[in-house]
Amino acid sequence: LLIVAGLVWLSVVQIRRQLAPLEGLVDGTERVARLDFATPVDVRGDDEFAQLGRSFNQMAASLARQFVALESMAEID
């Protein structure tokens, strides 16, 4: 019984470690939804989550540039 409990505990720890990058992406999407493009998502490693984080940061930077351009155009009118 103690071995099973230990295996369950190790599984929970590993799952939480694997899902931590997703929590960062959730926070990042919430910031972008509030039009806060200043803080990029922390990206570590080279796995699929890291690739997703880098793509997210590129998207957020592109959106920031587009919003600046739109605001500049609105000032011209």
Disulfide bonds with the S-S distance in Angstrom:
none
